């Protein structure tokens, strides 16, 4: 079930939609009471998508729906894409089901919780392993479709509070939104601590 982003988005989008310019993202939203959601998304320049690419995107959206995600389309004057979201009831009790396989737990859970008073301490520590994306060049050449480096991969964490510590590449929304660039061919460390 968690193979959606790695198998579908990374390989399928990167190989089959190699000429596209766009963003491939994954992330977590944590609500103020400990519930949240996981998501993955894709957006591309409208002019770079072929009719066959659009068919493949629709297949990916249908696959996500069949795996329990809620999928919504979005469109601007120059971009088109979709976002797939799955709700997580309570992150204290339930691990973050639905994160892509490329995001590897550093601990038994994606988010560890240390109960304390008056607030609990949360730590997200994971590795986004994109080392296998080096194989895309070989896979793409088999299909006469060389992999383009114009896709940007990222991981985003939205929090109801300011993070106490993080190694995020971008921090905005008063420290509540954290974003990591995920570099193909590398293991990307994702760390964030916060209190709720």
C-alpha positions in Angstrom: 0.0 0.0 0.0 2.8 2.4 0.8 4.5 1.7 -2.5 2.4 4.3 -4.4 4.9 7.1 -4.5 8.0 5.1 -5.0 6.7 2.8 -7.7 4.1 5.0 -9.3 5.2 8.6 -8.9 9.0 8.4 -8.9 9.4 5.8 -11.6 6.3 6.2 -13.7 6.3 10.0 -13.7 10.0 10.4 -14.0 10.4 7.8 -16.8 7.1 8.1 -18.7 6.7 11.9 -18.2 10.4 12.6 -18.6 10.0 15.6 -20.7 7.7 17.3 -18.2 8.7 20.2 -16.0 7.1 19.9 -12.6 7.0 18.9 -9.0 6.6 15.5 -7.3 5.9 15.8 -3.6 5.0 13.9 -0.5 4.3 15.1 3.0 2.5 15.1 6.3 -0.1 17.5 7.8 -0.4 17.4 11.6 -3.5 18.9 13.1 -3.6 20.8 16.5 -5.2 17.8 18.3 -2.9 15.0 17.0 -4.8 13.9 13.9 -3.4 14.5 10.5 -2.9 13.3 6.9 -0.3 12.1 4.5 -0.2 13.2 0.9 1.5 12.9 -2.4 1.2 15.3 -5.3 2.2 15.9 -8.8 2.1 19.0 -11.0 3.4 19.7 -14.4 3.5 22.5 -17.0 0.4 22.0 -19.2 2.4 22.5 -22.4 4.7 19.6 -21.6 2.0 16.9 -21.2 0.9 14.7 -24.1 -2.5 13.0 -24.3 -0.7 9.7 -23.4 0.8 11.4 -20.3 -2.7 12.6 -19.2 -4.0 9.0 -19.5 -1.2 7.7 -17.3 -1.9 10.4 -14.7 -5.5 9.4 -14.6 -4.5 5.8 -14.1 -2.3 6.9 -11.2 -5.1 8.9 -9.7 -7.5 5.9 -10.0 -4.9 3.6 -8.3 -4.6 6.1 -5.4 -8.3 6.2 -4.9 -8.4 2.3 -4.9 -5.8 2.5 -2.1 -7.9 4.7 0.2 -6.6 8.2 -0.8 -8.9 11.1 -1.6 -7.7 12.6 -4.9 -8.3 16.1 -6.1 -7.3 17.8 -9.3 -5.9 21.3 -9.5 -5.2 23.6 -12.4 -3.8 27.1 -13.0 -3.2 28.9 -16.2 0.0 27.1 -16.9 0.1 24.0 -14.5 -2.1 21.0 -14.0 -1.8 18.2 -11.4 -3.4 16.3 -8.6 -3.0 15.7 -4.8 -3.8 12.4 -3.1 -4.5 12.6 0.7 -5.1 9.9 3.4 -6.3 10.8 6.9 -4.5 9.5 10.0 -6.7 9.4 13.1 -4.2 10.0 15.9 -0.4 10.2 15.5 0.1 9.3 19.1 -1.5 5.9 18.6 -1.1 5.3 14.9 1.9 5.4 12.7 1.8 7.5 9.6 0.3 4.9 7.2 0.5 5.9 3.5 4.0 7.5 3.4 5.9 6.3 0.4 8.4 3.5 0.7 11.2 5.9 -0.2 10.7 7.5 3.2 12.4 5.1 5.6 11.8 5.1 9.3 14.9 5.8 11.5 13.0 4.6 14.6 10.2 2.0 15.0 7.7 4.8 14.0 7.9 7.8 11.7 7.0 10.1 14.5 8.0 9.1 18.0 6.1 10.6 20.9 7.6 11.2 24.4 4.8 12.0 26.8 5.5 14.8 29.2 3.6 17.5 30.9 2.2 20.0 29.9 3.0 19.1 26.2 4.1 15.9 24.5 7.3 15.9 22.5 7.2 14.6 18.9 10.1 13.7 16.7 10.0 13.0 13.0 13.2 11.3 11.8 13.4 9.6 8.5 15.5 9.1 5.4 14.1 9.8 1.9 16.1 7.3 -0.1 16.3 8.3 -3.7 19.5 6.4 -4.4 17.6 4.0 -6.8 16.5 7.0 -9.0 20.0 6.8 -10.6 18.6 3.7 -12.4 16.0 6.0 -14.1 18.6 7.0 -16.8 19.0 3.3 -17.8 15.3 2.6 -17.6 14.4 5.8 -19.5 16.9 5.0 -22.3 15.3 1.5 -22.7 12.1 3.3 -23.6 13.8 5.9 -25.7 12.7 8.5 -23.1 15.7 10.0 -21.3 15.1 11.2 -17.8 14.9 14.9 -17.6 16.2 16.7 -14.5 13.4 19.3 -14.6 11.3 17.4 -12.0 11.6 18.7 -8.5 11.1 16.2 -5.6 10.2 17.4 -2.1 8.9 16.4 1.3 6.7 18.8 3.3 5.6 18.9 6.9 2.8 21.2 8.0 2.5 21.6 11.8 0.0 23.5 14.0 3.0 24.9 16.0 6.5 26.1 15.3 9.1 23.4 15.0 11.6 23.4 17.9 14.4 21.9 15.7 14.6 20.9 12.0 17.1 20.4 9.2 14.5 21.5 6.6 15.7 23.4 3.5 12.9 25.9 3.7 10.9 27.1 6.7 7.9 29.4 6.4 4.5 30.1 7.9 6.2 31.2 11.2 8.2 27.9 11.4 5.1 25.8 11.0 5.7 24.6 7.5 8.9 22.8 6.7 10.1 21.6 3.3 13.0 19.4 2.3 14.4 19.2 -1.3 14.8 15.5 -2.1 17.9 15.0 -4.3 17.8 12.0 -6.7 20.7 9.6 -6.3 21.0 10.5 -2.5 19.7 9.6 0.9 18.0 12.7 2.2 17.7 13.1 6.0 14.4 14.5 7.3 14.3 15.7 10.9 11.9 17.8 12.9 11.0 18.1 16.6 7.8 19.8 17.9 5.5 19.9 20.9 1.7 19.5 21.1 
